[in-house]
Amino acid sequence: MPLARVLIDGPSELVFDYSFPDDLTVSPGCRVRVPLRNRDATGTVLSIEPMQDLGFATRPLSSLIDPEPLLTATLLELAQWIANYYGSTMESVIRALLPESIRSEEHSAKVQKMVQLMQMPSEEKIQSIGKKAPKQQNILLLLNGCPERKMLLSELGQGAHSSVKSLVKQGYVQVVEEEIRREPDADQQEQIIESFPLPLNNEQAQALEVAKQAMAEPSKPILLLGVTGSGKTEVYLQAARHTINQGKTVLVLVPEISLTPQTVRRFKARFAALDDQVAVLHSHLSQGERFDEWHRIRNGKASIVIGARSAIFAPLPNLGLIIVDEEHDQSYKQDTSPRYHGRDIAVLRAKLEKCAIILGSATPSLESFHNAQEGKYTLVRLNQRADSHSMPLVRVLDMRLEQQKQKNSHAIFSDKLRQALELRLERGEQSILFLNRRGFARSLQCPACGHACQCPHCSIALTYHRTEDRLMCHVCGYQSIVPRKCPECKDPAIALQGYGTQKVEEVLAKLIPKAKFARIDADAMRKKNTLRDMLHAFKSKKIDILIGTQMIAKGLHFPNVTLVGILNADIGLHVPDFRAAERTFQLITQVAGRAGRGELEGEVIVQTATPHAPAIQFARRHDFDGFSEQELEFRREFQFPPYGRCAVLTVRSTHERRAEFTLQTLHRRLLENLPPEIQVSEPLPSPLIRSHGQFRFQITLRSLHARPLTKHVQSVLQKTTLPEDVTATFDMDAISFM
């Protein structure tokens, strides 16, 4: 009799062996009920092991929750790889693969009661029924007039239940339950019009051909490096069509949930003939919507799945193609356990599923580009815009000179940018203003004593939000009222410093009062569908100027936008992170790519205080190759990724000294029996030393290979008993060092 190795639900990471009778079909990936001490528990079968003499009697499984495995053998293998590589518990990985709505038995499919006509009485009988029971006669006539000869019970009017019950007894109708889908975009008013394949230029046709070859005989991942507006999405759509025609399924990953509706509309328009074949997965779905979408995917009712990073675990059968759009985006990195990278897991899943994968970006990550240079990926380039128009002209303005000219050290708009905005308004063209900082002012500071209002829970200044008239922390969400004088020296001259999107909106209203403008950031987009409605209004030319944060930096296509203004290109450039220059280059290039995507030429104005920074200069020339060559040389010199692996071990606690002492202890133990290829930094305070009320200290570790690093750190953590209020987290392939 074989044994089922079961991972018990819960944070304790309990794995036990249970017996089961031969007549019960149990497979890896099944959900089961098991006895655990004096209670029942639920769990997931990880594997089926041959019977062995354990020296004690094993307890049998109680029952199967679902007769079919919820996890395929490939997904279980993927889960084990994630646990080993990222140093995560298997329980946390299974929770990522099986959402709460799927694991919990509290959720189920939504059903509705339908009344179906079985047989229509004769005309005489109808007349007879009408004399005695007119409601029954009305129901029969209504059902007979329906094309499908059935209607919702609720649609038959008040008091219809007793009439239907009587008709059921007479054999004329029957009541059936039908499962209905809770559609994520059911309230979407915009009608989706079917689109058709567009003619491809030579570069697009070559990219599609490479993708088709990879589908026929999967080998290497495809890195699709296409400038902004080069038609990467059209290549995705036609590659997906080829995959569907082969009888296989498609998985499309996008970095931001805000980009998901737009991508869904494009795929639904192209695959309109495949009714309800597009499914959506992301964290903004309700539990019911997620339940329905997940089971539609698992049952093969959806051929295309679109979603954010967690969608990489979608249980698609017969997977033929994975598309990772904007593959460079750091949103693909999960910031809670398991700290996986969606792009990397997509590459691994494609290998396990033996399917093709396309990684697309105008500014690919240096890790992916290096893999292409090394021959691990197939590099395909789209160097021209799909409409054959040139890339937008990029002008870099030194704001230090501009502020001297205007005699205003707080100037937001240069004269050139203001004039360019007015010119576009006169022509009936649209503009986008980009500033990656929300709120009204960066901080509230006293000019007399220098005091800045700080968050009591985080080591960061509070940002002033004028709409709410509150000081807010952008890390933990803390809010406070705005003091009218300095809390320290009581000087009433306390003043706002810096600016955010709200202040840009206010200043713009004074500079160009005739313009119609809107703001897109996390504050303005809190209500459901606000972003969708705002973008639709901008597309319909009801808005002249769009002000936004990185929510508008990528993936958006507006042919009438001819001007993009980047108000402070230095944000994010001078932070303690070796990827700072790469992110700045990517952000400027992506935002600049929103201009000139139609018949009209585009212009980009970049305002900066460091105009000679390499990231800004290379972005000005749209020179990815030049930037990557210089940046990769720097990475090679210091053995930073992609020339090595980098991880961060962080310890946090509400007690500063306890967190620091714990990390020092871990540091000392890490140095014992340290493999020679691993480098360990000194224990230091995190750049953001306090967050959410906890003090944080960290160690940076580097190695040529990931597995030995993870193994060494996990062996130390397993042998170390941490104080009760101290938490240690290990982040392999760390994206954030803050």
C-alpha positions in Angstrom: 0.0 0.0 0.0 1.6 3.3 -1.1 1.9 6.4 1.1 0.8 9.9 0.4 3.2 12.6 1.5 0.9 15.5 2.6 1.8 19.1 3.3 -0.6 20.4 6.0 -2.1 23.8 5.4 -0.8 26.4 7.8 2.5 28.2 8.6 4.0 25.3 10.6 5.4 23.5 7.4 4.2 20.1 8.6 4.7 17.2 6.2 3.3 13.7 7.1 2.8 10.4 5.4 -0.7 8.9 5.2 -1.9 5.6 3.9 -4.8 5.2 1.5 -6.8 2.2 0.2 -6.1 1.0 -3.3 -9.6 1.9 -4.5 -9.0 5.6 -3.7 -7.3 7.4 -6.5 -4.8 9.8 -5.0 -2.2 11.7 -7.1 0.4 14.4 -6.4 -1.4 17.7 -6.4 -4.6 16.5 -4.9 -6.3 18.3 -2.0 -7.1 16.0 0.9 -8.6 15.9 4.4 -6.4 14.1 6.9 -6.5 13.4 10.6 -4.0 15.5 12.6 -3.8 14.7 16.3 -7.4 15.1 17.6 -8.7 17.2 14.7 -9.2 17.1 10.9 -6.9 19.2 8.7 -6.6 19.9 5.0 -3.5 19.6 2.9 -1.9 19.1 -0.5 -0.4 15.8 -1.6 3.3 16.5 -2.6 4.2 13.0 -3.8 3.2 9.3 -3.6 5.9 7.2 -1.9 6.2 3.4 -1.9 5.2 1.6 1.3 8.1 1.3 3.8 8.5 0.0 7.3 8.3 3.1 9.4 8.2 1.2 12.7 4.7 2.5 13.5 1.2 2.4 11.9 0.3 5.2 9.5 -3.1 6.8 9.7 -5.3 6.8 6.6 -6.5 9.8 4.6 -9.9 10.9 5.6 -11.1 11.9 2.1 -10.4 13.7 -1.1 -11.5 17.4 -1.3 -11.4 17.3 -5.1 -11.2 14.1 -7.1 -8.8 15.6 -9.7 -5.4 17.1 -8.8 -5.4 20.9 -8.6 -1.7 21.0 -9.3 0.0 19.3 -12.2 3.3 17.5 -12.0 5.0 20.5 -13.8 3.6 23.0 -11.3 4.7 20.8 -8.3 8.2 20.6 -9.8 8.2 24.4 -10.3 7.1 24.8 -6.6 10.0 22.7 -5.4 12.4 24.7 -7.5 11.1 28.0 -6.1 11.4 26.7 -2.5 15.0 25.6 -3.0 16.2 28.5 -5.1 14.6 31.4 -3.1 14.9 29.7 0.3 11.2 29.8 0.9 9.0 27.3 2.7 7.1 24.9 0.6 3.9 25.9 2.3 4.3 29.6 1.2 4.9 28.4 -2.4 1.8 26.2 -2.4 -0.2 29.2 -1.1 1.1 31.2 -4.1 0.2 28.4 -6.5 -3.3 27.8 -5.0 -5.1 31.1 -4.1 -7.1 31.3 -0.9 -10.4 31.1 -2.9 -9.2 27.8 -4.4 -7.9 26.2 -1.2 -10.7 27.3 1.0 -13.9 25.2 0.9 -15.9 28.4 1.7 -16.0 29.4 -2.0 -17.9 27.7 -4.7 -19.3 28.4 -8.2 -22.3 30.8 -8.4 -25.4 29.1 -9.7 -28.8 30.5 -10.9 -32.1 28.7 -11.1 -33.5 28.4 -14.7 -37.0 27.3 -15.7 -36.9 25.2 -18.8 -39.9 24.2 -21.0 -40.1 20.4 -21.4 -43.3 20.2 -23.5 -45.9 22.7 -24.6 -49.5 21.7 -23.9 -52.1 21.7 -26.7 -54.0 24.9 -27.5 -57.1 23.6 -25.7 -55.0 22.7 -22.6 -53.4 26.2 -22.6 -56.9 27.8 -22.6 -58.0 25.5 -19.8 -55.0 26.4 -17.7 -55.5 30.1 -18.4 -59.0 30.0 -16.9 -57.9 28.3 -13.7 -54.3 29.6 -13.3 -53.5 32.6 -15.5 -50.0 32.8 -14.1 -49.2 29.3 -15.2 -50.5 30.1 -18.7 -48.3 33.3 -18.8 -45.2 31.3 -17.8 -45.7 28.7 -20.5 -46.3 31.3 -23.2 -43.2 33.3 -22.0 -41.0 30.1 -22.1 -42.4 29.1 -25.5 -41.4 32.5 -26.9 -37.8 32.3 -25.8 -35.2 31.1 -28.3 -33.7 28.7 -25.8 -37.1 27.9 -24.2 -35.8 28.7 -20.7 -35.7 31.7 -18.4 -34.3 32.8 -15.1 -36.8 31.9 -12.3 -36.3 35.5 -11.0 -37.4 36.9 -14.3 -40.8 35.2 -14.3 -42.2 37.8 -11.8 -43.2 37.9 -8.2 -45.0 34.9 -6.9 -43.9 32.6 -9.8 -42.5 29.9 -7.5 -45.8 28.2 -6.7 -46.9 28.4 -10.3 -43.6 26.8 -11.5 -43.9 24.1 -8.8 -47.3 23.2 -10.2 -46.1 23.1 -13.8 -43.2 20.9 -12.7 -45.7 18.4 -11.2 -47.6 18.4 -14.5 -44.4 17.7 -16.4 -44.5 20.8 -18.5 -41.3 22.5 -17.1 -38.3 21.6 -15.0 -36.1 23.7 -12.8 -32.4 23.4 -13.5 -29.3 25.1 -11.9 -26.8 26.6 -14.2 -23.4 27.8 -13.2 -22.7 31.5 -14.1 -19.4 33.3 -14.5 -18.6 36.3 -12.3 -16.9 38.3 -15.0 -14.1 40.7 -13.8 -15.1 43.3 -16.4 -18.9 42.7 -16.3 -19.5 46.4 -15.6 -17.3 47.5 -18.6 -19.5 49.8 -20.7 -17.0 50.1 -23.6 -18.0 47.9 -26.5 -15.2 45.7 -27.8 -15.0 45.8 -31.6 -13.3 42.9 -33.4 -9.9 43.7 -34.8 -8.0 41.9 -37.5 -4.3 41.2 -38.1 -2.3 44.1 -39.3 0.3 43.9 -42.1 3.8 43.3 -40.6 6.9 45.1 -41.7 10.1 43.0 -42.4 11.3 43.1 -38.8 8.0 42.1 -37.3 7.6 39.3 -39.9 11.0 38.0 -39.0 10.2 38.1 -35.2 7.0 36.2 -35.8 8.8 33.6 -37.9 11.3 33.1 -35.0 8.4 32.7 -32.6 6.7 30.1 -34.8 9.9 28.1 -35.1 10.2 28.2 -31.3 6.7 26.9 -31.0 7.4 24.0 -33.4 10.6 23.1 -31.6 11.2 25.0 -28.3 14.8 25.7 -27.5 15.8 29.1 -26.2 13.7 31.9 -24.8 13.2 34.8 -27.3 14.2 38.3 -26.2 12.2 40.7 -28.4 14.0 44.0 -28.2 11.8 46.5 -29.9 11.9 50.3 -29.7 8.8 52.0 -28.3 6.0 51.9 -30.9 7.7 49.1 -33.0 4.6 46.9 -32.9 5.6 44.3 -30.3 2.0 43.8 -29.3 1.0 42.9 -32.9 3.8 40.3 -32.9 2.3 38.9 -29.6 -1.2 38.8 -31.0 -0.2 37.0 -34.2 2.0 34.6 -32.3 -0.9 33.9 -30.0 -3.2 33.3 -33.0 -0.7 30.7 -34.4 -0.6 29.0 -31.0 -4.4 28.8 -30.7 -4.6 27.4 -34.2 -2.2 24.6 -33.1 -4.7 23.7 -30.4 -2.5 25.0 -27.6 -3.0 27.7 -24.9 -1.3 31.1 -24.3 -0.2 32.8 -21.1 0.4 36.6 -21.2 2.1 38.4 -18.3 2.0 42.2 -17.8 3.9 44.0 -15.0 1.1 46.2 -13.7 -2.5 45.5 -12.9 -3.3 48.9 -14.4 -2.0 47.6 -17.8 -4.2 44.5 -17.6 -7.5 45.9 -18.8 -5.9 47.5 -21.9 -4.2 44.2 -22.8 -7.4 42.3 -22.2 -9.3 44.5 -24.6 -6.7 44.1 -27.3 -6.8 40.3 -27.0 -10.6 40.1 -26.7 -10.9 42.3 -29.8 -8.5 40.1 -31.8 -10.0 36.8 -30.5 -13.6 38.0 -30.6 -14.6 34.8 -32.5 -13.4 32.7 -29.5 -16.2 33.7 -27.2 -15.2 33.9 -23.5 -11.8 32.3 -24.3 -9.8 35.1 -22.5 -9.4 34.8 -18.7 -7.9 37.3 -16.3 -5.9 36.7 -13.2 -4.6 39.5 -10.8 -4.9 40.5 -7.2 -7.7 43.0 -7.7 -10.2 40.3 -8.5 -12.8 39.4 -5.8 -12.6 35.9 -4.3 -15.6 34.8 -6.4 -14.1 36.2 -9.6 -10.8 34.5 -8.9 -12.5 31.2 -8.2 -14.4 31.3 -11.5 -11.4 32.4 -13.6 -9.1 29.8 -12.0 -11.5 26.9 -12.6 -12.3 28.1 -16.2 -8.5 27.9 -16.9 -8.1 24.5 -15.2 -11.1 23.0 -17.1 -9.8 24.2 -20.5 -12.5 26.7 -21.1 -10.0 29.6 -21.5 -7.3 29.4 -24.2 -5.6 32.7 -23.2 -4.8 33.9 -19.7 -3.7 37.5 -19.0 -2.5 38.7 -15.7 0.2 40.1 -13.4 3.1 38.1 -12.0 0.9 35.6 -10.0 -0.7 34.5 -13.3 2.5 32.5 -14.0 1.0 29.8 -11.9 -2.2 29.6 -13.9 -3.2 25.9 -14.4 -3.3 26.1 -18.2 -3.4 22.7 -19.9 -1.3 22.1 -23.1 0.6 25.4 -22.8 2.1 26.5 -26.1 3.4 30.1 -25.6 4.3 32.4 -22.7 4.6 36.1 -23.4 6.2 38.4 -20.8 5.6 42.0 -21.8 7.9 44.7 -20.4 10.1 42.0 -19.1 12.5 44.5 -17.4 9.8 45.8 -15.0 10.7 45.4 -11.3 7.0 44.7 -10.6 7.6 41.1 -11.6 9.5 40.6 -8.4 7.3 39.4 -5.4 8.1 41.4 -2.2 6.7 38.8 0.2 7.5 35.1 0.6 8.1 33.4 -1.7 10.2 36.2 -3.2 10.2 34.9 -6.7 10.7 36.8 -9.9 7.8 36.3 -12.4 10.0 36.7 -15.5 12.5 34.1 -14.3 9.8 31.7 -13.2 8.2 32.1 -16.7 11.5 31.1 -18.3 11.7 28.0 -16.1 8.0 27.1 -16.7 8.5 27.4 -20.4 11.4 24.9 -20.1 9.4 22.5 -18.0 6.3 22.7 -20.3 8.5 22.5 -23.4 6.8 25.6 -24.9 8.0 28.9 -26.5 8.5 32.0 -24.5 8.9 35.7 -25.7 10.4 38.3 -23.4 9.5 41.7 -24.8 10.8 45.2 -24.0 12.2 48.4 -25.5 14.6 48.5 -22.5 15.3 44.9 -21.5 16.9 44.1 -18.2 20.7 43.8 -18.4 20.3 40.2 -17.1 18.2 39.2 -20.1 20.3 41.2 -22.5 23.5 39.6 -21.2 21.8 36.1 -21.6 21.2 37.0 -25.2 24.8 38.1 -25.7 25.9 34.8 -24.2 23.7 32.8 -26.6 21.3 31.6 -23.9 18.5 33.6 -25.4 17.6 34.3 -29.0 17.8 38.0 -29.6 15.3 39.5 -32.1 15.3 43.3 -32.7 12.6 45.7 -33.9 14.6 48.8 -34.7 11.9 50.8 -36.5 8.5 52.0 -35.4 5.7 50.0 -37.0 4.3 53.1 -38.7 7.8 53.9 -40.2 7.9 57.2 -38.3 11.1 58.4 -36.6 11.6 58.3 -32.9 10.7 61.5 -31.0 13.2 64.2 -30.6 14.5 64.4 -27.1 15.7 67.7 -25.6 17.5 67.7 -22.2 17.2 71.0 -20.2 19.5 71.9 -17.3 17.1 73.1 -14.6 19.9 74.8 -12.7 20.3 77.3 -15.6 16.5 77.5 -16.0 16.1 78.4 -12.3 18.7 81.1 -12.6 17.0 82.5 -15.7 13.6 82.6 -14.0 15.2 83.7 -10.7 13.1 81.0 -9.0 14.8 78.1 -7.3 11.5 76.2 -7.1 10.5 76.4 -10.8 8.6 73.4 -12.0 8.2 74.3 -15.7 10.9 75.6 -17.9 10.0 78.2 -20.5 10.6 75.7 -23.3 8.2 73.2 -21.8 5.5 75.8 -21.1 5.7 77.1 -24.7 5.6 73.6 -26.1 2.5 72.8 -24.1 0.8 76.0 -25.3 1.7 75.1 -28.9 0.2 71.6 -28.7 -3.0 73.1 -27.2 -3.3 75.5 -30.2 -2.8 72.6 -32.6 -5.3 70.4 -30.9 -2.7 67.9 -30.0 -2.2 66.2 -26.6 0.6 66.1 -24.1 1.8 63.9 -21.2 3.6 65.3 -18.1 5.5 62.7 -16.1 6.6 63.0 -12.5 7.3 59.9 -10.4 6.2 61.5 -7.2 2.6 61.8 -6.0 1.3 64.3 -3.5 1.6 68.1 -3.4 5.0 68.6 -1.7 7.8 66.3 -0.8 8.1 67.5 2.8 7.1 70.2 5.3 10.3 71.8 6.7 11.1 74.7 9.0 13.6 77.2 7.6 14.6 78.4 11.0 15.6 75.2 12.8 15.6 72.8 9.8 13.0 70.4 11.4 11.1 68.3 8.9 7.9 66.5 9.8 8.7 62.8 10.0 6.6 59.7 10.0 6.6 58.3 13.6 6.8 54.7 12.2 9.3 55.1 9.3 12.6 57.0 8.8 11.1 59.2 6.0 9.6 62.7 5.7 5.9 63.0 5.4 4.5 64.1 2.1 1.9 66.8 2.0 -1.3 66.0 0.1 -3.4 69.1 -0.6 -6.6 67.2 -1.8 -6.9 65.6 1.7 -5.0 68.4 3.5 -3.0 65.8 5.3 0.6 64.8 5.8 1.0 61.2 4.6 3.7 58.5 4.7 4.3 56.8 1.4 5.7 53.7 3.1 3.3 52.8 5.9 0.3 55.0 5.1 0.4 57.0 8.3 -1.5 60.3 8.2 -1.4 63.5 10.4 -2.9 67.0 10.3 -0.7 69.8 8.9 0.9 71.9 11.7 0.6 75.7 11.3 3.9 76.3 13.0 7.1 74.3 13.6 6.5 71.6 16.2 10.1 72.1 17.4 10.8 75.9 17.5 7.2 77.1 17.0 8.2 79.3 14.1 5.1 80.0 11.9 7.3 80.2 8.8 7.3 76.4 8.3 7.1 75.8 4.6 6.5 73.1 1.9 9.5 71.8 0.1 9.7 70.0 -3.3 6.7 69.1 -5.5 4.5 66.2 -6.6 1.8 65.6 -9.1 -0.8 67.5 -7.2 1.3 70.7 -7.2 2.0 70.2 -10.9 -1.8 70.1 -11.4 -2.2 73.4 -9.5 0.6 75.2 -11.2 -0.5 74.0 -14.7 -4.0 75.4 -14.0 -2.5 78.9 -13.5 -0.1 78.6 -16.4 -2.5 77.3 -19.1 -6.0 77.9 -17.8 -7.6 76.9 -21.1 -6.2 73.4 -21.0 -8.3 70.4 -19.9 -6.1 68.1 -17.8 -6.3 65.1 -15.5 -4.0 63.5 -13.0 -3.2 59.7 -12.9 -1.5 58.5 -9.7 -2.3 56.1 -6.9 -4.3 58.8 -5.0 -6.5 59.7 -7.9 -7.1 56.1 -9.1 -8.4 54.6 -5.8 -11.9 53.9 -7.1 -12.5 50.9 -9.3 -12.4 51.6 -13.1 -11.3 55.2 -12.6 -8.1 54.6 -14.5 -9.9 52.9 -17.3 -12.4 55.7 -17.6 -9.6 58.3 -17.5 -7.6 56.7 -20.2 -10.8 56.3 -22.3 -11.5 60.0 -21.9 -7.9 60.9 -22.9 -8.1 58.6 -26.0 -11.3 60.3 -26.9 -9.5 63.7 -26.8 -11.6 65.0 -24.0 -8.4 65.7 -22.0 -5.5 67.9 -23.4 -2.8 67.2 -20.9 -2.3 64.0 -18.8 -0.2 64.3 -15.6 0.9 61.1 -14.1 3.4 58.9 -12.3 4.9 55.6 -13.6 1.3 54.3 -14.1 1.5 56.1 -17.5 5.1 55.3 -18.3 4.6 52.2 -20.5 2.2 50.2 -22.6 -0.1 53.1 -23.5 -0.8 54.0 -27.1 -2.3 57.4 -27.9 -1.6 58.6 -31.5 -2.5 62.2 -30.8 0.2 62.6 -28.1 3.0 64.7 -29.6 4.7 66.0 -26.5 6.0 64.3 -23.3 7.5 66.4 -20.5 9.6 64.6 -17.9 9.6 67.1 -15.0 12.3 65.7 -12.7 14.4 63.0 -14.3 16.7 62.8 -11.3 14.3 61.0 -9.0 15.7 57.6 -8.4 19.0 58.3 -10.0 20.9 59.1 -6.8 19.8 56.3 -4.5 22.1 53.6 -2.9 21.3 50.9 -5.5 23.5 49.6 -8.3 20.5 49.4 -10.6 19.6 53.1 -10.2 21.1 54.2 -13.5 19.4 51.2 -15.3 16.0 52.1 -13.9 16.4 55.8 -14.8 17.4 55.0 -18.3 14.4 52.6 -18.7 11.9 55.0 -17.2 13.0 57.9 -19.4 13.0 55.8 -22.5 9.6 54.3 -21.8 8.0 57.6 -21.0 9.6 59.2 -24.1 8.1 56.4 -26.2 4.6 57.7 -25.5 5.2 60.6 -27.9 4.9 60.6 -31.7 3.1 57.2 -32.0 0.8 58.4 -34.8 1.1 60.5 -38.0 2.5 63.5 -36.1 6.1 63.9 -35.0 6.8 63.6 -31.3 9.0 65.7 -29.0 10.3 64.9 -25.5 11.6 67.5 -23.0 13.6 66.1 -20.1 14.1 68.5 -17.2 17.1 67.5 -14.9 19.7 69.0 -12.6 22.2 66.4 -13.8 22.1 66.6 -17.6 25.4 64.9 -18.2 24.5 61.7 -16.3 25.1 58.8 -18.7 21.7 57.3 -18.1 20.0 60.6 -19.3 22.4 61.1 -22.2 22.0 57.6 -23.6 18.2 57.8 -23.1 18.2 61.1 -25.1 19.8 59.3 -28.0 17.6 56.2 -27.6 20.9 54.3 -27.4 20.3 51.1 -25.5 23.4 49.4 -26.8 25.6 52.2 -25.7 24.1 52.3 -22.2 24.2 48.5 -21.8 27.8 48.4 -22.9 28.9 50.9 -20.3 26.7 49.6 -17.5 27.7 46.0 -18.1 31.4 47.0 -17.9 30.7 48.5 -14.5 28.8 45.4 -13.4 31.6 43.1 -14.5 34.2 45.1 -12.6 32.3 44.7 -9.3 30.8 41.2 -10.0 27.2 42.6 -9.8 24.4 40.8 -11.7 24.4 39.5 -14.4 28.0 38.5 -13.6 27.0 37.1 -10.2 24.1 36.6 -7.8 23.1 39.1 -5.2 21.0 38.5 -2.2 20.0 40.5 0.9 19.4 39.1 4.5 17.3 41.6 6.5 16.5 41.5 10.2 13.8 43.6 11.6 12.3 44.3 15.0 10.6 47.0 17.0 13.7 47.1 19.2 16.6 48.7 17.4 19.4 47.2 19.5 17.8 43.7 19.4 17.6 43.7 15.6 21.2 44.9 15.3 22.6 42.3 17.7 20.6 39.5 16.0 22.1 40.5 12.6 25.6 40.7 14.1 25.1 37.1 15.4 23.9 35.9 12.0 26.9 37.6 10.4 29.3 35.9 12.7 27.8 32.5 12.0 27.7 33.1 8.2 31.4 33.7 8.2 31.9 30.3 9.9 32.6 27.6 7.2 31.9 30.2 4.5 32.3 28.8 1.0 35.1 30.7 -0.8 33.0 31.9 -3.6 30.5 33.8 -1.3 31.2 37.4 -0.3 29.4 38.7 2.8 29.2 42.5 3.5 29.3 44.0 7.0 26.0 44.2 8.9 24.7 47.7 8.3 21.5 49.7 8.8 19.1 49.5 5.8 19.0 52.8 3.8 15.4 53.1 5.1 16.4 52.1 8.6 12.8 52.2 10.1 9.7 51.0 8.3 6.2 50.3 9.7 7.5 50.8 13.2 10.3 48.3 12.8 14.1 48.9 12.7 15.9 47.1 9.9 19.5 46.0 9.4 20.8 44.0 6.5 23.7 42.1 5.0 24.4 41.9 1.3 25.7 38.6 0.0 27.2 37.9 -3.5 28.2 34.7 -5.2 28.8 33.4 -8.8 26.0 30.9 -8.2 22.7 31.1 -6.4 22.2 27.6 -5.0 25.3 27.5 -2.7 24.5 31.0 -1.4 20.9 30.0 -0.6 21.9 26.7 1.0 24.5 28.4 3.2 22.2 31.1 4.4 19.3 28.7 5.1 21.6 26.3 7.0 22.5 29.2 9.3 18.9 30.4 9.7 17.7 26.9 10.6 20.3 26.5 13.3 19.6 30.0 14.8 16.8 30.6 17.2 15.6 34.2 16.7 14.2 36.3 19.6 10.4 36.3 19.7 10.0 39.8 18.2 12.7 39.5 15.6 12.1 38.5 12.0 14.7 37.5 9.4 14.0 37.5 5.7 16.2 36.3 2.8 15.8 37.8 -0.6 17.6 36.0 -3.4 18.1 38.1 -6.6 17.1 41.1 -4.6 15.6 44.0 -6.6 15.2 46.5 -3.8 18.0 47.4 -1.4 16.1 49.9 0.6 
